[in-house]
Amino acid sequence: MKVEEILENARKAFKLTTKYFGNTVTFERALFLGWYCNLKQPCKFCYMATQKDKIRDPRKARRRLESVLAEAILMKRIGWKLEFISGGYGYTPKEINDIAEMVAYVQKCKQYLNVGVVDLDNINLDVIEGVVGAVETVSKDRDEICPGKPLDKIKENLLKAKELGLKTGITIILGLGEKEEDIEKLLNLIEELDLDRITFYSLNPQKGTIFENKPSVTTIEYMNWVSSVRLNFPKIKIITGVWVDKIPMISPLIMSGSNVITKFPLFSVFGTKEAHWIEKEILATGRELLGTFTDIDALSGKKVLEKTPYIEEEINISKENIRRVEELRENINEKIESYVSKVLKRVV
């Protein structure tokens, strides 16, 4: 497709996004549980794959529960929705259920899961808003790049989730060798699965992987994928992730149909000049930003944000998990203070 056509499609996509999602843009962030993946054949692009053989005790590569819950509370303070609960494979269905219940409890809202094929028969669906499948790429080399994530299993799980009344989505990483003609494959997959959302990421080449010296996706290419999805599925939620070294991509992606920005490291960037730049990129498109990347008082809990995407819901979880959260309150609060103090030391 010619550049002129991509730009014209972006213009149309921007208008469609306004029609169905209004004039707001939000931040989201995945809530990671750990750094170990137990897949026998991990994805060829993934940082976890480079660390797998270095981790002798996988359980030590998991985050402490108080750290996970503290981050969830801080995310709500600054108006960043949790993109999904994620982080490697190897958790039992009960562990996933318990974590989802506790995160939903402290945030007072339902959660998305991106933890592989979800055991939907053994999870409290009352705290789950949706399930995300890690499709990663629709290129012809998908089976080679993601040998441990069979596409048919992902599709089967998402279709079952849909039958149970849950929302569904997928993740796609651009820069894994996809071609422009693969966009049609993605559109067909979205239609087949009747997806509610899609998350795009740009590849961040990891040292020690086969993509270490490969270039990532260009801004124009990224715009083409995003606008193509928006034009064909006007009501789908489009989440786009970029890294701190690609901040100038943000405004073109919003102009192409994205309505959520994700992927930024939170506590190492919050309140910095990069964070101010990121907000400026969003506001430059004429959109209104819900949530903040720069308001220290909001992060510290000294003020409550007026503009936030959070809508509190009634959350019912097991008495055992309520007890676990309350027993951890002191540790959670200490972790919250630790996160905030690290930000304050850097920016104040």
URWO-V108456 format. One record per residue. RES is the residue in three letters. NEAR is the number of other C-alpha atoms within 10 Angstrom. Layout:
RES & NEAR
RES & NEAR
This chain:
MET & 9
LYS & 6
VAL & 11
GLU & 9
GLU & 11
ILE & 19
LEU & 18
GLU & 12
ASN & 21
ALA & 26
ARG & 15
LYS & 17
ALA & 26
PHE & 23
LYS & 19
LEU & 20
THR & 26
THR & 15
LYS & 12
TYR & 12
PHE & 15
GLY & 13
ASN & 16
THR & 17
VAL & 22
THR & 22
PHE & 28
GLU & 22
ARG & 21
ALA & 20
LEU & 21
PHE & 17
LEU & 22
GLY & 20
TRP & 20
TYR & 24
CYS & 22
ASN & 15
LEU & 15
LYS & 10
GLN & 14
PRO & 21
CYS & 22
LYS & 20
PHE & 24
CYS & 21
TYR & 19
MET & 19
ALA & 23
THR & 16
GLN & 13
LYS & 17
ASP & 9
LYS & 10
ILE & 12
ARG & 9
ASP & 9
PRO & 15
ARG & 13
LYS & 12
ALA & 14
ARG & 17
ARG & 14
ARG & 12
LEU & 18
GLU & 19
SER & 19
VAL & 21
LEU & 27
ALA & 22
GLU & 22
ALA & 24
ILE & 19
LEU & 19
MET & 22
LYS & 23
ARG & 24
ILE & 26
GLY & 25
TRP & 25
LYS & 25
LEU & 24
GLU & 22
PHE & 21
ILE & 23
SER & 18
GLY & 21
GLY & 20
TYR & 18
GLY & 17
TYR & 17
THR & 11
PRO & 15
LYS & 13
GLU & 12
ILE & 21
ASN & 23
ASP & 20
ILE & 17
ALA & 23
GLU & 27
MET & 24
VAL & 25
ALA & 24
TYR & 21
VAL & 16
GLN & 23
LYS & 20
CYS & 22
LYS & 22
GLN & 22
TYR & 23
LEU & 25
ASN & 24
VAL & 23
GLY & 20
VAL & 20
VAL & 22
ASP & 15
LEU & 15
ASP & 8
ASN & 11
ILE & 18
ASN & 17
LEU & 19
ASP & 16
VAL & 24
ILE & 20
GLU & 16
GLY & 22
VAL & 28
VAL & 30
GLY & 24
ALA & 21
VAL & 18
GLU & 22
THR & 23
VAL & 22
SER & 19
LYS & 12
ASP & 13
ARG & 19
ASP & 15
GLU & 11
ILE & 21
CYS & 20
PRO & 16
GLY & 15
LYS & 21
PRO & 14
LEU & 18
ASP & 9
LYS & 13
ILE & 18
LYS & 18
GLU & 13
ASN & 21
LEU & 26
LEU & 19
LYS & 15
ALA & 20
LYS & 18
GLU & 10
LEU & 11
GLY & 11
LEU & 18
LYS & 20
THR & 24
GLY & 25
ILE & 24
THR & 19
ILE & 20
ILE & 23
LEU & 23
GLY & 22
LEU & 24
GLY & 20
GLU & 17
LYS & 13
GLU & 13
GLU & 10
ASP & 16
ILE & 18
GLU & 14
LYS & 13
LEU & 18
LEU & 15
ASN & 12
LEU & 15
ILE & 20
GLU & 12
GLU & 11
LEU & 16
ASP & 17
LEU & 20
ASP & 19
ARG & 19
ILE & 21
THR & 23
PHE & 24
TYR & 20
SER & 21
LEU & 21
ASN & 21
PRO & 19
GLN & 18
LYS & 13
GLY & 15
THR & 16
ILE & 13
PHE & 19
GLU & 12
ASN & 11
LYS & 15
PRO & 13
SER & 17
VAL & 19
THR & 14
THR & 15
ILE & 15
GLU & 16
TYR & 21
MET & 23
ASN & 22
TRP & 23
VAL & 26
SER & 30
SER & 21
VAL & 24
ARG & 24
LEU & 20
ASN & 13
PHE & 20
PRO & 20
LYS & 16
ILE & 23
LYS & 22
ILE & 25
ILE & 26
THR & 28
GLY & 24
VAL & 20
TRP & 16
VAL & 15
ASP & 9
LYS & 13
ILE & 16
PRO & 15
MET & 21
ILE & 24
SER & 20
PRO & 20
LEU & 30
ILE & 28
MET & 25
SER & 32
GLY & 32
SER & 30
ASN & 24
VAL & 23
ILE & 25
THR & 22
LYS & 19
PHE & 20
PRO & 11
LEU & 16
PHE & 17
SER & 13
VAL & 18
PHE & 23
GLY & 21
THR & 17
LYS & 12
GLU & 16
ALA & 20
HIS & 16
TRP & 15
ILE & 23
GLU & 21
LYS & 14
GLU & 19
ILE & 23
LEU & 15
ALA & 12
THR & 17
GLY & 14
ARG & 19
GLU & 16
LEU & 20
LEU & 19
GLY & 26
THR & 24
PHE & 23
THR & 21
ASP & 15
ILE & 19
ASP & 13
ALA & 19
LEU & 27
SER & 19
GLY & 13
LYS & 10
LYS & 13
VAL & 15
LEU & 18
GLU & 9
LYS & 13
THR & 19
PRO & 18
TYR & 17
ILE & 9
GLU & 10
GLU & 13
GLU & 12
ILE & 17
ASN & 14
ILE & 18
SER & 12
LYS & 9
GLU & 9
ASN & 16
ILE & 17
ARG & 11
ARG & 14
VAL & 20
GLU & 11
GLU & 11
LEU & 15
ARG & 14
GLU & 12
ASN & 17
ILE & 22
ASN & 16
GLU & 15
LYS & 18
ILE & 21
GLU & 14
SER & 14
TYR & 20
VAL & 18
SER & 14
LYS & 12
VAL & 21
LEU & 16
LYS & 8
ARG & 13
VAL & 13
VAL & 9
